Amino acid sequence: MSGKWWRRAPPEERVVAAERSGHRTLAATVRHQGLHLGRDATTRAEGVRR
């Protein structure tokens, strides 16, 4: 694979921090839209399509 440039993998702590940030953003968006689901898998929220 001559001519290919490969970047090193990012440090694991950066990946974990990015994942956590994304989950927090998603959770805040869901709360803002009023689609909060409880931990119980049988809980359904109004307006959530399956």
mmCIF entry with sequence, helices, sheets and N, C-alpha, C, O atoms, coordinates in Angstrom:
data_MODEL
# 
_entry.id   MODEL 
# 
_entity.id                         1 
_entity.type                       polymer 
_entity.pdbx_number_of_molecules   1 
# 
_entity_poly.entity_id                      1 
_entity_poly.type                           'polypeptide(L)' 
_entity_poly.nstd_linkage                   no 
_entity_poly.nstd_monomer                   no 
_entity_poly.pdbx_seq_one_letter_code       MSGKWWRRAPPEERVVAAERSGHRTLAATVRHQGLHLGRDATTRAEGVRR 
_entity_poly.pdbx_seq_one_letter_code_can   MSGKWWRRAPPEERVVAAERSGHRTLAATVRHQGLHLGRDATTRAEGVRR 
_entity_poly.pdbx_strand_id                 A 
# 
loop_
_entity_poly_seq.entity_id 
_entity_poly_seq.num 
_entity_poly_seq.mon_id 
_entity_poly_seq.hetero 
1 1  MET n 
1 2  SER n 
1 3  GLY n 
1 4  LYS n 
1 5  TRP n 
1 6  TRP n 
1 7  ARG n 
1 8  ARG n 
1 9  ALA n 
1 10 PRO n 
1 11 PRO n 
1 12 GLU n 
1 13 GLU n 
1 14 ARG n 
1 15 VAL n 
1 16 VAL n 
1 17 ALA n 
1 18 ALA n 
1 19 GLU n 
1 20 ARG n 
1 21 SER n 
1 22 GLY n 
1 23 HIS n 
1 24 ARG n 
1 25 THR n 
1 26 LEU n 
1 27 ALA n 
1 28 ALA n 
1 29 THR n 
1 30 VAL n 
1 31 ARG n 
1 32 HIS n 
1 33 GLN n 
1 34 GLY n 
1 35 LEU n 
1 36 HIS n 
1 37 LEU n 
1 38 GLY n 
1 39 ARG n 
1 40 ASP n 
1 41 ALA n 
1 42 THR n 
1 43 THR n 
1 44 ARG n 
1 45 ALA n 
1 46 GLU n 
1 47 GLY n 
1 48 VAL n 
1 49 ARG n 
1 50 ARG n 
# 
_struct_asym.id          A 
_struct_asym.entity_id   1 
# 
_struct_conf.conf_type_id            HELX_P 
_struct_conf.id                      HELX_P1 
_struct_conf.pdbx_PDB_helix_id       AA1 
_struct_conf.beg_label_comp_id       GLU 
_struct_conf.beg_label_asym_id       A 
_struct_conf.beg_label_seq_id        12 
_struct_conf.pdbx_beg_PDB_ins_code   ? 
_struct_conf.end_label_comp_id       HIS 
_struct_conf.end_label_asym_id       A 
_struct_conf.end_label_seq_id        32 
_struct_conf.pdbx_end_PDB_ins_code   ? 
_struct_conf.beg_auth_comp_id        GLU 
_struct_conf.beg_auth_asym_id        A 
_struct_conf.beg_auth_seq_id         12 
_struct_conf.end_auth_comp_id        HIS 
_struct_conf.end_auth_asym_id        A 
_struct_conf.end_auth_seq_id         32 
_struct_conf.pdbx_PDB_helix_class    1 
_struct_conf.details                 ? 
_struct_conf.pdbx_PDB_helix_length   21 
# 
_struct_conf_type.id          HELX_P 
_struct_conf_type.criteria    ? 
_struct_conf_type.reference   ? 
# 
loop_
_atom_site.group_PDB 
_atom_site.id 
_atom_site.type_symbol 
_atom_site.label_atom_id 
_atom_site.label_alt_id 
_atom_site.label_comp_id 
_atom_site.label_asym_id 
_atom_site.label_entity_id 
_atom_site.label_seq_id 
_atom_site.pdbx_PDB_ins_code 
_atom_site.Cartn_x 
_atom_site.Cartn_y 
_atom_site.Cartn_z 
_atom_site.occupancy 
_atom_site.B_iso_or_equiv 
_atom_site.pdbx_formal_charge 
_atom_site.auth_seq_id 
_atom_site.auth_comp_id 
_atom_site.auth_asym_id 
_atom_site.auth_atom_id 
_atom_site.pdbx_PDB_model_num 
ATOM 1   N N  . MET A 1 1  ? 0.823   -1.180 0.000  1.00 0.00 ? 1  MET A N  1 
ATOM 2   C CA . MET A 1 1  ? 0.000   0.000  0.000  1.00 0.00 ? 1  MET A CA 1 
ATOM 3   C C  . MET A 1 1  ? 0.871   1.249  0.000  1.00 0.00 ? 1  MET A C  1 
ATOM 4   O O  . MET A 1 1  ? 0.797   2.084  0.901  1.00 0.00 ? 1  MET A O  1 
ATOM 5   N N  . SER A 1 2  ? 1.646   1.344  -0.972 1.00 0.00 ? 2  SER A N  1 
ATOM 6   C CA . SER A 1 2  ? 2.539   2.479  -1.095 1.00 0.00 ? 2  SER A CA 1 
ATOM 7   C C  . SER A 1 2  ? 1.740   3.766  -1.309 1.00 0.00 ? 2  SER A C  1 
ATOM 8   O O  . SER A 1 2  ? 0.749   3.788  -2.038 1.00 0.00 ? 2  SER A O  1 
ATOM 9   N N  . GLY A 1 3  ? 2.186   4.813  -0.669 1.00 0.00 ? 3  GLY A N  1 
ATOM 10  C CA . GLY A 1 3  ? 1.533   6.099  -0.827 1.00 0.00 ? 3  GLY A CA 1 
ATOM 11  C C  . GLY A 1 3  ? 0.362   6.339  0.115  1.00 0.00 ? 3  GLY A C  1 
ATOM 12  O O  . GLY A 1 3  ? -0.200  7.434  0.133  1.00 0.00 ? 3  GLY A O  1 
ATOM 13  N N  . LYS A 1 4  ? -0.010  5.346  0.888  1.00 0.00 ? 4  LYS A N  1 
ATOM 14  C CA . LYS A 1 4  ? -1.126  5.514  1.835  1.00 0.00 ? 4  LYS A CA 1 
ATOM 15  C C  . LYS A 1 4  ? -0.605  6.171  3.108  1.00 0.00 ? 4  LYS A C  1 
ATOM 16  O O  . LYS A 1 4  ? 0.472   5.835  3.600  1.00 0.00 ? 4  LYS A O  1 
ATOM 17  N N  . TRP A 1 5  ? -1.377  7.101  3.624  1.00 0.00 ? 5  TRP A N  1 
ATOM 18  C CA . TRP A 1 5  ? -1.018  7.758  4.871  1.00 0.00 ? 5  TRP A CA 1 
ATOM 19  C C  . TRP A 1 5  ? -2.035  7.350  5.918  1.00 0.00 ? 5  TRP A C  1 
ATOM 20  O O  . TRP A 1 5  ? -3.231  7.577  5.736  1.00 0.00 ? 5  TRP A O  1 
ATOM 21  N N  . TRP A 1 6  ? -1.591  6.761  6.995  1.00 0.00 ? 6  TRP A N  1 
ATOM 22  C CA . TRP A 1 6  ? -2.476  6.290  8.058  1.00 0.00 ? 6  TRP A CA 1 
ATOM 23  C C  . TRP A 1 6  ? -2.228  7.087  9.316  1.00 0.00 ? 6  TRP A C  1 
ATOM 24  O O  . TRP A 1 6  ? -1.092  7.255  9.759  1.00 0.00 ? 6  TRP A O  1 
ATOM 25  N N  . ARG A 1 7  ? -3.316  7.574  9.884  1.00 0.00 ? 7  ARG A N  1 
ATOM 26  C CA . ARG A 1 7  ? -3.181  8.283  11.160 1.00 0.00 ? 7  ARG A CA 1 
ATOM 27  C C  . ARG A 1 7  ? -3.208  7.261  12.280 1.00 0.00 ? 7  ARG A C  1 
ATOM 28  O O  . ARG A 1 7  ? -3.807  6.192  12.162 1.00 0.00 ? 7  ARG A O  1 
ATOM 29  N N  . ARG A 1 8  ? -2.550  7.614  13.362 1.00 0.00 ? 8  ARG A N  1 
ATOM 30  C CA . ARG A 1 8  ? -2.586  6.759  14.549 1.00 0.00 ? 8  ARG A CA 1 
ATOM 31  C C  . ARG A 1 8  ? -3.973  6.817  15.158 1.00 0.00 ? 8  ARG A C  1 
ATOM 32  O O  . ARG A 1 8  ? -4.694  7.802  15.000 1.00 0.00 ? 8  ARG A O  1 
ATOM 33  N N  . ALA A 1 9  ? -4.339  5.751  15.856 1.00 0.00 ? 9  ALA A N  1 
ATOM 34  C CA . ALA A 1 9  ? -5.619  5.727  16.561 1.00 0.00 ? 9  ALA A CA 1 
ATOM 35  C C  . ALA A 1 9  ? -5.580  6.766  17.680 1.00 0.00 ? 9  ALA A C  1 
ATOM 36  O O  . ALA A 1 9  ? -4.541  6.936  18.317 1.00 0.00 ? 9  ALA A O  1 
ATOM 37  N N  . PRO A 1 10 ? -6.688  7.464  17.934 1.00 0.00 ? 10 PRO A N  1 
ATOM 38  C CA . PRO A 1 10 ? -6.697  8.449  19.023 1.00 0.00 ? 10 PRO A CA 1 
ATOM 39  C C  . PRO A 1 10 ? -6.586  7.734  20.368 1.00 0.00 ? 10 PRO A C  1 
ATOM 40  O O  . PRO A 1 10 ? -6.972  6.571  20.489 1.00 0.00 ? 10 PRO A O  1 
ATOM 41  N N  . PRO A 1 11 ? -6.064  8.422  21.366 1.00 0.00 ? 11 PRO A N  1 
ATOM 42  C CA . PRO A 1 11 ? -5.968  7.819  22.692 1.00 0.00 ? 11 PRO A CA 1 
ATOM 43  C C  . PRO A 1 11 ? -7.356  7.393  23.186 1.00 0.00 ? 11 PRO A C  1 
ATOM 44  O O  . PRO A 1 11 ? -8.340  8.100  22.970 1.00 0.00 ? 11 PRO A O  1 
ATOM 45  N N  . GLU A 1 12 ? -7.427  6.245  23.843 1.00 0.00 ? 12 GLU A N  1 
ATOM 46  C CA . GLU A 1 12 ? -8.704  5.693  24.286 1.00 0.00 ? 12 GLU A CA 1 
ATOM 47  C C  . GLU A 1 12 ? -9.495  6.668  25.156 1.00 0.00 ? 12 GLU A C  1 
ATOM 48  O O  . GLU A 1 12 ? -10.721 6.720  25.059 1.00 0.00 ? 12 GLU A O  1 
ATOM 49  N N  . GLU A 1 13 ? -8.819  7.435  25.996 1.00 0.00 ? 13 GLU A N  1 
ATOM 50  C CA . GLU A 1 13 ? -9.547  8.357  26.869 1.00 0.00 ? 13 GLU A CA 1 
ATOM 51  C C  . GLU A 1 13 ? -10.267 9.441  26.058 1.00 0.00 ? 13 GLU A C  1 
ATOM 52  O O  . GLU A 1 13 ? -11.324 9.916  26.473 1.00 0.00 ? 13 GLU A O  1 
ATOM 53  N N  . ARG A 1 14 ? -9.713  9.833  24.919 1.00 0.00 ? 14 ARG A N  1 
ATOM 54  C CA . ARG A 1 14 ? -10.398 10.806 24.055 1.00 0.00 ? 14 ARG A CA 1 
ATOM 55  C C  . ARG A 1 14 ? -11.641 10.192 23.421 1.00 0.00 ? 14 ARG A C  1 
ATOM 56  O O  . ARG A 1 14 ? -12.664 10.862 23.278 1.00 0.00 ? 14 ARG A O  1 
ATOM 57  N N  . VAL A 1 15 ? -11.555 8.928  23.045 1.00 0.00 ? 15 VAL A N  1 
ATOM 58  C CA . VAL A 1 15 ? -12.707 8.242  22.462 1.00 0.00 ? 15 VAL A CA 1 
ATOM 59  C C  . VAL A 1 15 ? -13.819 8.124  23.498 1.00 0.00 ? 15 VAL A C  1 
ATOM 60  O O  . VAL A 1 15 ? -14.982 8.400  23.201 1.00 0.00 ? 15 VAL A O  1 
ATOM 61  N N  . VAL A 1 16 ? -13.465 7.715  24.708 1.00 0.00 ? 16 VAL A N  1 
ATOM 62  C CA . VAL A 1 16 ? -14.443 7.568  25.786 1.00 0.00 ? 16 VAL A CA 1 
ATOM 63  C C  . VAL A 1 16 ? -15.084 8.916  26.106 1.00 0.00 ? 16 VAL A C  1 
ATOM 64  O O  . VAL A 1 16 ? -16.297 8.996  26.294 1.00 0.00 ? 16 VAL A O  1 
ATOM 65  N N  . ALA A 1 17 ? -14.284 9.966  26.167 1.00 0.00 ? 17 ALA A N  1 
ATOM 66  C CA . ALA A 1 17 ? -14.817 11.302 26.457 1.00 0.00 ? 17 ALA A CA 1 
ATOM 67  C C  . ALA A 1 17 ? -15.776 11.752 25.355 1.00 0.00 ? 17 ALA A C  1 
ATOM 68  O O  . ALA A 1 17 ? -16.815 12.346 25.645 1.00 0.00 ? 17 ALA A O  1 
ATOM 69  N N  . ALA A 1 18 ? -15.439 11.476 24.100 1.00 0.00 ? 18 ALA A N  1 
ATOM 70  C CA . ALA A 1 18 ? -16.317 11.851 22.990 1.00 0.00 ? 18 ALA A CA 1 
ATOM 71  C C  . ALA A 1 18 ? -17.628 11.069 23.042 1.00 0.00 ? 18 ALA A C  1 
ATOM 72  O O  . ALA A 1 18 ? -18.693 11.628 22.780 1.00 0.00 ? 18 ALA A O  1 
ATOM 73  N N  . GLU A 1 19 ? -17.556 9.772  23.379 1.00 0.00 ? 19 GLU A N  1 
ATOM 74  C CA . GLU A 1 19 ? -18.778 8.960  23.498 1.00 0.00 ? 19 GLU A CA 1 
ATOM 75  C C  . GLU A 1 19 ? -19.675 9.495  24.615 1.00 0.00 ? 19 GLU A C  1 
ATOM 76  O O  . GLU A 1 19 ? -20.885 9.627  24.434 1.00 0.00 ? 19 GLU A O  1 
ATOM 77  N N  . ARG A 1 20 ? -19.086 9.797  25.753 1.00 0.00 ? 20 ARG A N  1 
ATOM 78  C CA . ARG A 1 20 ? -19.875 10.320 26.875 1.00 0.00 ? 20 ARG A CA 1 
ATOM 79  C C  . ARG A 1 20 ? -20.519 11.646 26.519 1.00 0.00 ? 20 ARG A C  1 
ATOM 80  O O  . ARG A 1 20 ? -21.681 11.888 26.847 1.00 0.00 ? 20 ARG A O  1 
ATOM 81  N N  . SER A 1 21 ? -19.765 12.501 25.847 1.00 0.00 ? 21 SER A N  1 
ATOM 82  C CA . SER A 1 21 ? -20.304 13.793 25.433 1.00 0.00 ? 21 SER A CA 1 
ATOM 83  C C  . SER A 1 21 ? -21.484 13.608 24.480 1.00 0.00 ? 21 SER A C  1 
ATOM 84  O O  . SER A 1 21 ? -22.497 14.299 24.592 1.00 0.00 ? 21 SER A O  1 
ATOM 85  N N  . GLY A 1 22 ? -21.347 12.685 23.559 1.00 0.00 ? 22 GLY A N  1 
ATOM 86  C CA . GLY A 1 22 ? -22.423 12.409 22.620 1.00 0.00 ? 22 GLY A CA 1 
ATOM 87  C C  . GLY A 1 22 ? -23.664 11.877 23.316 1.00 0.00 ? 22 GLY A C  1 
ATOM 88  O O  . GLY A 1 22 ? -24.784 12.262 22.979 1.00 0.00 ? 22 GLY A O  1 
ATOM 89  N N  . HIS A 1 23 ? -23.467 10.989 24.291 1.00 0.00 ? 23 HIS A N  1 
ATOM 90  C CA . HIS A 1 23 ? -24.611 10.455 25.046 1.00 0.00 ? 23 HIS A CA 1 
ATOM 91  C C  . HIS A 1 23 ? -25.305 11.552 25.844 1.00 0.00 ? 23 HIS A C  1 
ATOM 92  O O  . HIS A 1 23 ? -26.533 11.592 25.911 1.00 0.00 ? 23 HIS A O  1 
ATOM 93  N N  . ARG A 1 24 ? -24.518 12.445 26.453 1.00 0.00 ? 24 ARG A N  1 
ATOM 94  C CA . ARG A 1 24 ? -25.115 13.552 27.205 1.00 0.00 ? 24 ARG A CA 1 
ATOM 95  C C  . ARG A 1 24 ? -25.914 14.466 26.278 1.00 0.00 ? 24 ARG A C  1 
ATOM 96  O O  . ARG A 1 24 ? -27.011 14.906 26.624 1.00 0.00 ? 24 ARG A O  1 
ATOM 97  N N  . THR A 1 25 ? -25.359 14.749 25.099 1.00 0.00 ? 25 THR A N  1 
ATOM 98  C CA . THR A 1 25 ? -26.058 15.594 24.140 1.00 0.00 ? 25 THR A CA 1 
ATOM 99  C C  . THR A 1 25 ? -27.359 14.947 23.687 1.00 0.00 ? 25 THR A C  1 
ATOM 100 O O  . THR A 1 25 ? -28.389 15.616 23.604 1.00 0.00 ? 25 THR A O  1 
ATOM 101 N N  . LEU A 1 26 ? -27.319 13.662 23.396 1.00 0.00 ? 26 LEU A N  1 
ATOM 102 C CA . LEU A 1 26 ? -28.514 12.947 22.978 1.00 0.00 ? 26 LEU A CA 1 
ATOM 103 C C  . LEU A 1 26 ? -29.557 12.940 24.090 1.00 0.00 ? 26 LEU A C  1 
ATOM 104 O O  . LEU A 1 26 ? -30.737 13.181 23.834 1.00 0.00 ? 26 LEU A O  1 
ATOM 105 N N  . ALA A 1 27 ? -29.133 12.668 25.319 1.00 0.00 ? 27 ALA A N  1 
ATOM 106 C CA . ALA A 1 27 ? -30.062 12.651 26.453 1.00 0.00 ? 27 ALA A CA 1 
ATOM 107 C C  . ALA A 1 27 ? -30.700 14.026 26.657 1.00 0.00 ? 27 ALA A C  1 
ATOM 108 O O  . ALA A 1 27 ? -31.901 14.121 26.913 1.00 0.00 ? 27 ALA A O  1 
ATOM 109 N N  . ALA A 1 28 ? -29.905 15.087 26.546 1.00 0.00 ? 28 ALA A N  1 
ATOM 110 C CA . ALA A 1 28 ? -30.444 16.437 26.712 1.00 0.00 ? 28 ALA A CA 1 
ATOM 111 C C  . ALA A 1 28 ? -31.446 16.756 25.606 1.00 0.00 ? 28 ALA A C  1 
ATOM 112 O O  . ALA A 1 28 ? -32.462 17.403 25.860 1.00 0.00 ? 28 ALA A O  1 
ATOM 113 N N  . THR A 1 29 ? -31.172 16.312 24.391 1.00 0.00 ? 29 THR A N  1 
ATOM 114 C CA . THR A 1 29 ? -32.089 16.535 23.277 1.00 0.00 ? 29 THR A CA 1 
ATOM 115 C C  . THR A 1 29 ? -33.408 15.822 23.516 1.00 0.00 ? 29 THR A C  1 
ATOM 116 O O  . THR A 1 29 ? -34.476 16.393 23.298 1.00 0.00 ? 29 THR A O  1 
ATOM 117 N N  . VAL A 1 30 ? -33.335 14.578 23.963 1.00 0.00 ? 30 VAL A N  1 
ATOM 118 C CA . VAL A 1 30 ? -34.545 13.796 24.240 1.00 0.00 ? 30 VAL A CA 1 
ATOM 119 C C  . VAL A 1 30 ? -35.355 14.461 25.350 1.00 0.00 ? 30 VAL A C  1 
ATOM 120 O O  . VAL A 1 30 ? -36.575 14.587 25.240 1.00 0.00 ? 30 VAL A O  1 
ATOM 121 N N  . ARG A 1 31 ? -34.678 14.888 26.422 1.00 0.00 ? 31 ARG A N  1 
ATOM 122 C CA . ARG A 1 31 ? -35.386 15.564 27.515 1.00 0.00 ? 31 ARG A CA 1 
ATOM 123 C C  . ARG A 1 31 ? -36.027 16.851 27.026 1.00 0.00 ? 31 ARG A C  1 
ATOM 124 O O  . ARG A 1 31 ? -37.165 17.153 27.384 1.00 0.00 ? 31 ARG A O  1 
ATOM 125 N N  . HIS A 1 32 ? -35.309 17.608 26.215 1.00 0.00 ? 32 HIS A N  1 
ATOM 126 C CA . HIS A 1 32 ? -35.816 18.881 25.696 1.00 0.00 ? 32 HIS A CA 1 
ATOM 127 C C  . HIS A 1 32 ? -37.074 18.668 24.855 1.00 0.00 ? 32 HIS A C  1 
ATOM 128 O O  . HIS A 1 32 ? -37.982 19.499 24.875 1.00 0.00 ? 32 HIS A O  1 
ATOM 129 N N  . GLN A 1 33 ? -37.131 17.576 24.128 1.00 0.00 ? 33 GLN A N  1 
ATOM 130 C CA . GLN A 1 33 ? -38.277 17.295 23.276 1.00 0.00 ? 33 GLN A CA 1 
ATOM 131 C C  . GLN A 1 33 ? -39.397 16.584 24.031 1.00 0.00 ? 33 GLN A C  1 
ATOM 132 O O  . GLN A 1 33 ? -40.450 16.306 23.457 1.00 0.00 ? 33 GLN A O  1 
ATOM 133 N N  . GLY A 1 34 ? -39.180 16.289 25.303 1.00 0.00 ? 34 GLY A N  1 
ATOM 134 C CA . GLY A 1 34 ? -40.207 15.660 26.117 1.00 0.00 ? 34 GLY A CA 1 
ATOM 135 C C  . GLY A 1 34 ? -40.419 14.185 25.809 1.00 0.00 ? 34 GLY A C  1 
ATOM 136 O O  . GLY A 1 34 ? -41.522 13.668 25.985 1.00 0.00 ? 34 GLY A O  1 
ATOM 137 N N  . LEU A 1 35 ? -39.391 13.513 25.360 1.00 0.00 ? 35 LEU A N  1 
ATOM 138 C CA . LEU A 1 35 ? -39.507 12.105 25.005 1.00 0.00 ? 35 LEU A CA 1 
ATOM 139 C C  . LEU A 1 35 ? -38.797 11.205 26.014 1.00 0.00 ? 35 LEU A C  1 
ATOM 140 O O  . LEU A 1 35 ? -38.296 10.142 25.647 1.00 0.00 ? 35 LEU A O  1 
ATOM 141 N N  . HIS A 1 36 ? -38.752 11.609 27.245 1.00 0.00 ? 36 HIS A N  1 
ATOM 142 C CA . HIS A 1 36 ? -38.027 10.844 28.258 1.00 0.00 ? 36 HIS A CA 1 
ATOM 143 C C  . HIS A 1 36 ? -38.643 9.459  28.439 1.00 0.00 ? 36 HIS A C  1 
ATOM 144 O O  . HIS A 1 36 ? -39.848 9.330  28.657 1.00 0.00 ? 36 HIS A O  1 
ATOM 145 N N  . LEU A 1 37 ? -37.822 8.447  28.347 1.00 0.00 ? 37 LEU A N  1 
ATOM 146 C CA . LEU A 1 37 ? -38.245 7.071  28.596 1.00 0.00 ? 37 LEU A CA 1 
ATOM 147 C C  . LEU A 1 37 ? -37.607 6.599  29.890 1.00 0.00 ? 37 LEU A C  1 
ATOM 148 O O  . LEU A 1 37 ? -36.435 6.873  30.147 1.00 0.00 ? 37 LEU A O  1 
ATOM 149 N N  . GLY A 1 38 ? -38.372 5.893  30.703 1.00 0.00 ? 38 GLY A N  1 
ATOM 150 C CA . GLY A 1 38 ? -37.822 5.333  31.933 1.00 0.00 ? 38 GLY A CA 1 
ATOM 151 C C  . GLY A 1 38 ? -36.895 4.172  31.631 1.00 0.00 ? 38 GLY A C  1 
ATOM 152 O O  . GLY A 1 38 ? -36.788 3.742  30.482 1.00 0.00 ? 38 GLY A O  1 
ATOM 153 N N  . ARG A 1 39 ? -36.239 3.673  32.632 1.00 0.00 ? 39 ARG A N  1 
ATOM 154 C CA . ARG A 1 39 ? -35.333 2.543  32.454 1.00 0.00 ? 39 ARG A CA 1 
ATOM 155 C C  . ARG A 1 39 ? -36.090 1.264  32.123 1.00 0.00 ? 39 ARG A C  1 
ATOM 156 O O  . ARG A 1 39 ? -35.521 0.345  31.534 1.00 0.00 ? 39 ARG A O  1 
ATOM 157 N N  . ASP A 1 40 ? -37.363 1.192  32.493 1.00 0.00 ? 40 ASP A N  1 
ATOM 158 C CA . ASP A 1 40 ? -38.183 0.018  32.229 1.00 0.00 ? 40 ASP A CA 1 
ATOM 159 C C  . ASP A 1 40 ? -38.454 -0.066 30.724 1.00 0.00 ? 40 ASP A C  1 
ATOM 160 O O  . ASP A 1 40 ? -38.989 0.872  30.133 1.00 0.00 ? 40 ASP A O  1 
ATOM 161 N N  . ALA A 1 41 ? -38.087 -1.174 30.120 1.00 0.00 ? 41 ALA A N  1 
ATOM 162 C CA . ALA A 1 41 ? -38.219 -1.327 28.666 1.00 0.00 ? 41 ALA A CA 1 
ATOM 163 C C  . ALA A 1 41 ? -39.672 -1.303 28.208 1.00 0.00 ? 41 ALA A C  1 
ATOM 164 O O  . ALA A 1 41 ? -39.932 -1.071 27.027 1.00 0.00 ? 41 ALA A O  1 
ATOM 165 N N  . THR A 1 42 ? -40.618 -1.536 29.102 1.00 0.00 ? 42 THR A N  1 
ATOM 166 C CA . THR A 1 42 ? -42.016 -1.539 28.704 1.00 0.00 ? 42 THR A CA 1 
ATOM 167 C C  . THR A 1 42 ? -42.616 -0.142 28.690 1.00 0.00 ? 42 THR A C  1 
ATOM 168 O O  . THR A 1 42 ? -43.731 0.052  28.206 1.00 0.00 ? 42 THR A O  1 
ATOM 169 N N  . THR A 1 43 ? -41.879 0.837  29.219 1.00 0.00 ? 43 THR A N  1 
ATOM 170 C CA . THR A 1 43 ? -42.356 2.230  29.246 1.00 0.00 ? 43 THR A CA 1 
ATOM 171 C C  . THR A 1 43 ? -42.363 2.772  27.833 1.00 0.00 ? 43 THR A C  1 
ATOM 172 O O  . THR A 1 43 ? -41.385 2.638  27.098 1.00 0.00 ? 43 THR A O  1 
ATOM 173 N N  . ARG A 1 44 ? -43.478 3.386  27.460 1.00 0.00 ? 44 ARG A N  1 
ATOM 174 C CA . ARG A 1 44 ? -43.576 4.019  26.125 1.00 0.00 ? 44 ARG A CA 1 
ATOM 175 C C  . ARG A 1 44 ? -43.862 5.499  26.322 1.00 0.00 ? 44 ARG A C  1 
ATOM 176 O O  . ARG A 1 44 ? -44.599 5.891  27.226 1.00 0.00 ? 44 ARG A O  1 
ATOM 177 N N  . ALA A 1 45 ? -43.275 6.300  25.472 1.00 0.00 ? 45 ALA A N  1 
ATOM 178 C CA . ALA A 1 45 ? -43.510 7.747  25.542 1.00 0.00 ? 45 ALA A CA 1 
ATOM 179 C C  . ALA A 1 45 ? -44.384 8.164  24.371 1.00 0.00 ? 45 ALA A C  1 
ATOM 180 O O  . ALA A 1 45 ? -44.331 7.571  23.294 1.00 0.00 ? 45 ALA A O  1 
ATOM 181 N N  . GLU A 1 46 ? -45.167 9.166  24.595 1.00 0.00 ? 46 GLU A N  1 
ATOM 182 C CA . GLU A 1 46 ? -46.016 9.717  23.545 1.00 0.00 ? 46 GLU A CA 1 
ATOM 183 C C  . GLU A 1 46 ? -45.130 10.263 22.419 1.00 0.00 ? 46 GLU A C  1 
ATOM 184 O O  . GLU A 1 46 ? -44.151 10.961 22.683 1.00 0.00 ? 46 GLU A O  1 
ATOM 185 N N  . GLY A 1 47 ? -45.465 9.953  21.193 1.00 0.00 ? 47 GLY A N  1 
ATOM 186 C CA . GLY A 1 47 ? -44.726 10.511 20.056 1.00 0.00 ? 47 GLY A CA 1 
ATOM 187 C C  . GLY A 1 47 ? -43.502 9.725  19.639 1.00 0.00 ? 47 GLY A C  1 
ATOM 188 O O  . GLY A 1 47 ? -42.816 10.132 18.701 1.00 0.00 ? 47 GLY A O  1 
ATOM 189 N N  . VAL A 1 48 ? -43.202 8.634  20.282 1.00 0.00 ? 48 VAL A N  1 
ATOM 190 C CA . VAL A 1 48 ? -42.026 7.838  19.910 1.00 0.00 ? 48 VAL A CA 1 
ATOM 191 C C  . VAL A 1 48 ? -42.470 6.782  18.917 1.00 0.00 ? 48 VAL A C  1 
ATOM 192 O O  . VAL A 1 48 ? -43.358 5.980  19.205 1.00 0.00 ? 48 VAL A O  1 
ATOM 193 N N  . ARG A 1 49 ? -41.848 6.785  17.747 1.00 0.00 ? 49 ARG A N  1 
ATOM 194 C CA . ARG A 1 49 ? -42.188 5.776  16.734 1.00 0.00 ? 49 ARG A CA 1 
ATOM 195 C C  . ARG A 1 49 ? -41.319 4.555  16.904 1.00 0.00 ? 49 ARG A C  1 
ATOM 196 O O  . ARG A 1 49 ? -40.139 4.662  17.236 1.00 0.00 ? 49 ARG A O  1 
ATOM 197 N N  . ARG A 1 50 ? -41.896 3.403  16.678 1.00 0.00 ? 50 ARG A N  1 
ATOM 198 C CA . ARG A 1 50 ? -41.119 2.158  16.735 1.00 0.00 ? 50 ARG A CA 1 
ATOM 199 C C  . ARG A 1 50 ? -41.082 1.511  15.397 1.00 0.00 ? 50 ARG A C  1 
ATOM 200 O O  . ARG A 1 50 ? -40.476 0.451  15.240 1.00 0.00 ? 50 ARG A O  1 
# 
